[in-house]
Amino acid sequence: MPGRIAIVGATGPTGRALARALLERGLPVRAVSRRADALQAAFPQPEIEKRAGDAMNPASLAAALRECDVVVDCIGLPGDRMAEHAATARNIARFVSGSGAKCLQVSSYWAYMPIREQPLSERHPREGGPPWARARREAEDILRGAGAAIVHLPDFFGPHVHTSTLQLGLVAAAKGKAMDWIGPADVERDAIYVPDAMRIVAELLTREAAYGEDWITPGSGPVSALRLAEILSGILQRDVRVRAAPPWLLRALSLFSRDLRGFAPMLPEYVKPLAFDGAKLERLLGPTGRTAYEDALRATLASIRASPAG
């Protein structure tokens, strides 16, 4: 079993869910993020060690990670800082290479864009693609070079998620609005509930064979916006409509939004069906369960309503 596990970027949605999954296994957790006040707010539990450290500053990060046996990169930077993932990856790689610690990075499937073969597996080429995909790929390659396991997630949703395409639609539905969607409402795409994803990550951390490898991690199965709206209608006891935005409209809106401008090159990938091949993961871990969409959506809506913004 691993010793002390540090989560870098711990106050984000994946970091919070992973800390909870590790505590459930009785593993020692150190939460690392830039701001001490944010760490205390996110992790009031005394059993979670909290250390402030800046992943962009090698000395600050190394001090925060000292005496940790495993480092998990859960950093999720906003669109206008996507290129900084490579810098944080270099600083983490420097620490693990010098200390002998193991490393795992929680990443996305973007590094495989443009997607040519489905279901998406670890054998798919990793070349080309839009700038955000290349930025993610560069960071992954840096950490893989330091022996890290790289976990590739579908778009995710769940407690504390802010910006995923599915989560934004759920926030709108929770506020009584139509569910926003990119592209055709009948196109099916896989998505993963964050607590499910982090339970799998917690298990991978304990497996020596996981390190130095890529791991495609399927979600609860491909689902369309129409089906999601049907489930939400049952939960919310009202008719939830889908407001599908065609790519040309989003490109036009991107002229007035910096975040959309960065996302615009990704749009061709987001109007296609998307499925994932979890065969490699299951060969290592055996069957890995997922929360049914109805239960996961119900829990996510409850989290959105409980949040200050909700």
N, C-alpha and C positions, 0 to 999 in steps of 0.2 A: 504494500500500500504506500502511496506517496506521503511525504511529510507535509510541511507547511505549504499551502497553495496560495499564491498571490494572484489576485484578479486585478489587472490593469484596465482602467476604464470601468471601474466597478459600479459607478452610480448610474450607468445606462441600463436599459432593459435587460440585455443579456447578462450583464454583470450581476444585477440584483437577483435574477432567477438562478444563476449558477451558484451564488453564495448560499441561497436557500437549499439547492439540491445537494451541495457539499455538506452543509450542516446536517441534513437528514441522514447522511452516511457517516456522521461522526468525524469528519475530516477537519483539520485545523485550517481556518480561512483568514487571509489578510486582504482587506479591501484597500486598493490604492487608487487615488484620484487626485486631481490638482488641489481641490479645496477641502480643508478639514471640516468646515461647516456642512458642506454637502455630504460628506461621508457620514457625519454624525446623524444627519437627517435621514439618510437612506438606510443606515444600519444602526438603529438604537440598541440592538442586541449586544450585551457585553461580551459574549463569546466570540464575536467577530472582531479581530484586530484591525485597527484603522491607521493607515499611514498616508500622509499627504506626500505626493511626489508628481513631478511634471515629466511626462513621457517625452517631451521635446527637449528636456535638459538631461544629458547623460548622467551627470553627477547626482542630480536630484532623484532621478529614477533609480539609480544603483543603491542609493541610501535607503529608499523606500522598499526595495526588494531584498535587502541584505538578509541572509540566513533562510531564504525560501528555497524549497526544493523543486517547485514547479511554478512556472509563470504562465498565466493565461491572458492572452491579448484579446480583450473585449472592447477595444477602442472603436467607436463609431463616430467619425468626424462629419460635420455638415458638408454639403456639396461644395461650398466655396473654399473648403480646406482639404478636399479629397487627396490632393497631391501630398499632403503631410503624412499620410499613412506610411509612406516609405521611410520618412525620417524617424517616426516612432518605432517602426519595425527595426531599423538599424540600431537604435538605442537598446531595445529589448534583446536583439541578437548579440550585441556586445556584452551585455550582462550575462546571458546564459552561456555564451562561449567561454567567458572568463571564470564563471562560478561553477560550471558543470551542472547547472539546473536544467531540467527538462522544460519544454515549451509547447504550448498549443495555441493556435490562433483561431478565433471564431470569425469567419469571413462569410462571403456570399457566393452565389454562383456566377457573379458577374465576370470573373476571370476567364470563363469559358465562352464569353461572347466574342463574335457572333455565333449563336448556337445553330449547328448544322445537322445534328443527329439527336434523336430522342428515342427512349428516355435518356436524359443526360447522365453520363457516367464519368468516372475518373479517367477513362481512356480518351475522352473528347479532346481535340486540340485546344491549346491555350495560346491563341495568337490573334492579333488584330483587335477589332472592337473599338468602341468609343472611349474618350479620355478617362471617364470614371472607371471603366473596366480595366484599362491598362494600369491605372493607379493602384487598384486593388491587387492586380496580378504582380506588380513590382514588389509590393509589401509582402505578399505571400512568398515570393521567390527568395527574398532576403531571409525570412524566418525559416523556410524549408532548408536553406543552406546552413542554418544553425541547428538543424535536426528537429525542427518543430513538426507537430501534427497540424494539418490545416483542415478545418471543418467548414464545408461549403453548405450554407443554408439557403433554402428558398426564401422568398419574401416572407417576413414574419409578422405576427400580430400578438397582442396580449397585454398584460399589465405593464404600465410605464413606457410603452412604445409610443413614439411621437409621430414619426414621419413616413412609415411604410405606406405603400399605395393602398393596401387593404385596410390598415388601421385608420387612415384618413376617411375612408368610406364609412367605417364603423362609428367614428366620431360624429360624422354628419347624421347618420341614422339615429344615434343616441339623442341628438338634439332635435329630432322630429323632422329632419330634412330627407331628401333623396340620398341614396348611397352613390357617391361618386365612383366612377370606374373609367379606366383607360381602355379605349378600343371597344370591340363588339361585346355585348353583355352575355352572349352565349359561348364565348371562348373559355375553355377550361384551363386553369392554371393551378399548380400546387402551391400551398402555403403551409407554414408551420407555426404552431402555437409555441411561444417562447419557453414556457416551462417544460414542454416536451423536448425541445431542442437541447435545453441545458441539462436535463436528466441524462440524455445521451452523451453530452460532453463530459459530465461528471463520471460516467462509466468509462469513456475512452481514456480519461486521465489515469485510470488504474491499470491500463493495459500497455505493457512494454511494446507490443507490436504496433501500437497506434502511431508511435513517434516516427517522424520522417516520411509520413504518408499523407495523401489527400483522402478525404472522406466526404463523399456526397451523402447528404442526409435528407431523405424525403420527408414531406410533411404528412398531413392527414389525407392527401389524395387530391388529384385535380378537381376543381370545382369552378362553376361559372358564377358570374355576378347574379344571374337570374336565380340560381339555386340558393346563393347566400341571402338574397333578398327574401326568398320564400321562408328560409329559416328565421331570419330576423323578424319577419312579419308575425310568425308564431310566437316568438319570444316577447316582442313589444306589443302584441295585440293590436296592431294597426297595419295598414297596407304600406309596405316599404317599397318605394319605386327605385329604379336604377337610373342614374343620370350618366350616360356613357358619353365621354368626351372623345371625339375623333382626334387622331394625331395632328391634323392640320390646325385644329383649334388651339391645341396646347402649344404648338409651335408659334402661332400668332400671339398667344398670351405670354410666351417666353420673352418677347420683345420688351415686356414691362416688368419682368420678374427675374432677378438674378438666379434664384434657385431653379426655376423652370428652365432658364437658359442652359444651365449645366446639365439638366436632366434630358433636354430635348434630343440629344443624339442617342439616348437609350430607348426612345419611343418605339422604333421598329421591333425591338425585342419584346415589348410589353403588349403588343397586340396579337402575339402568337400563342398558341397552346403551349403548355410547359409541363413536362413530367420528369421525374427523377428515378434513376436506377439505384436502389439501395442494396444491391446484392453483396458488394464488398463489405459494407458495414455489417450486414447480417451474418456474413461468414465469420466475422470477428466476435460480435456480441450476441449472436442469435437473434430471434425475433425481438424487435423493439416496438413497444406499443405506442399508440398515438391517441390523443383525446379526440373524440368525435367532434365534428364542426359545431353541432348544436350546443354541446357542453362548453366547448372552448369559446364560442361566441357569447354565450350567456355570462361566463366569467369575465370576459373582456369588457362587455357592456357594463357590468357591475363596477369594474375598475375605473372605467371612463367616468361614470357617474360620481364615483367617490373622489375623483381627483379635483383639485381646485379649478382647473380649466373646464372640467365637465359640469 
